[in-house]
């Protein structure tokens, strides 16, 4: 039985929950951003992941909605460098890097 309450009233009901197994996780190194700097108006992100892997660099102003900025490929050491030519005029801007599948 599951109970639900809004602080004044409490209700209980029965229902079925089905849990499906997920696929095995992909074994990969963590993606780590090691540096972020602005040089001559260009934002550079430098990081480390898996060697010879393609990554997508994304940006957001609210940590909810993300936009792809472009791709970068890690070298033989797993190091990547991405430059955003015109980051724009934002009060705040967040970046993340995700593996391209």
VMD Tcl script that draws the C-alpha trace (Angstrom):
set ca {
  {0.00 0.00 0.00}
  {1.22 3.49 -0.81}
  {0.05 6.43 1.27}
  {-0.33 9.92 -0.15}
  {-0.80 12.99 2.01}
  {-1.15 16.71 1.40}
  {-0.78 17.51 5.10}
  {-4.52 17.35 5.81}
  {-5.85 14.32 3.99}
  {-4.24 10.92 3.59}
  {-5.12 8.37 0.95}
  {-3.83 4.89 0.27}
  {-4.09 2.67 -2.77}
  {-2.59 -0.46 -4.32}
  {-0.87 -0.60 -7.69}
  {1.68 -2.69 -9.58}
  {5.17 -1.46 -10.37}
  {7.19 -3.16 -13.10}
  {10.94 -2.64 -13.04}
  {12.72 -3.46 -16.29}
  {16.43 -4.29 -16.24}
  {18.70 -1.77 -17.93}
  {21.45 -2.58 -20.39}
  {24.95 -3.04 -19.03}
  {26.71 0.29 -18.62}
  {29.41 1.27 -21.08}
  {32.82 1.07 -19.43}
  {34.56 4.39 -19.96}
  {36.85 6.79 -18.20}
  {35.33 9.87 -16.67}
  {35.27 13.01 -18.74}
  {37.07 15.75 -16.83}
  {37.23 19.41 -17.79}
  {40.68 20.50 -16.69}
  {40.63 24.12 -17.83}
  {38.30 26.79 -19.15}
  {39.61 30.13 -20.26}
  {38.67 33.07 -22.45}
  {41.41 34.21 -24.80}
  {40.78 37.08 -27.23}
  {37.03 36.59 -26.97}
  {37.15 32.85 -27.57}
  {36.16 30.39 -24.82}
  {38.51 27.38 -24.67}
  {37.57 24.18 -22.87}
  {40.34 21.67 -22.26}
  {39.64 18.25 -20.85}
  {40.47 14.58 -20.69}
  {38.46 11.50 -21.58}
  {39.08 8.36 -23.62}
  {41.65 8.37 -26.41}
  {40.37 8.85 -29.98}
  {36.76 9.35 -28.84}
  {34.41 12.00 -30.23}
  {32.74 14.27 -27.68}
  {29.93 16.83 -27.99}
  {30.38 20.14 -26.20}
  {27.11 21.63 -24.96}
  {26.13 24.92 -23.31}
  {23.23 26.06 -21.15}
  {22.13 29.16 -19.27}
  {19.83 27.28 -16.87}
  {21.30 23.74 -16.46}
  {18.03 22.35 -17.91}
  {18.09 23.18 -21.63}
  {21.33 22.25 -23.41}
  {22.47 23.18 -26.92}
  {25.17 21.43 -28.94}
  {28.07 23.77 -29.72}
  {30.18 21.32 -31.68}
  {32.32 18.21 -31.61}
  {35.86 17.57 -30.48}
  {37.98 14.43 -30.71}
  {40.36 13.38 -27.97}
  {43.96 12.68 -28.96}
  {45.97 9.52 -28.17}
  {46.29 10.67 -24.52}
  {42.54 11.38 -24.25}
  {43.06 15.16 -24.21}
  {40.66 17.43 -26.10}
  {40.52 21.17 -26.70}
  {37.37 22.95 -27.87}
  {37.08 26.61 -28.77}
  {33.81 28.52 -28.97}
  {34.48 31.43 -31.32}
  {31.70 33.75 -30.12}
  {30.34 32.72 -26.72}
  {27.90 35.64 -26.71}
  {26.83 38.00 -23.98}
  {25.39 35.84 -21.19}
  {25.05 36.69 -17.50}
  {25.93 33.05 -16.81}
  {26.78 30.12 -19.11}
  {27.41 26.48 -18.22}
  {29.30 23.94 -20.29}
  {29.35 20.16 -20.35}
  {30.99 17.53 -22.51}
  {29.26 14.26 -23.39}
  {30.45 11.25 -25.35}
  {29.15 11.07 -28.93}
  {27.46 7.68 -29.48}
}
mol new
graphics top color blue
foreach p $ca { graphics top sphere $p radius 0.5 }
foreach p [lrange $ca 0 end-1] q [lrange $ca 1 end] { graphics top cylinder $p $q radius 0.2 }
display resetview
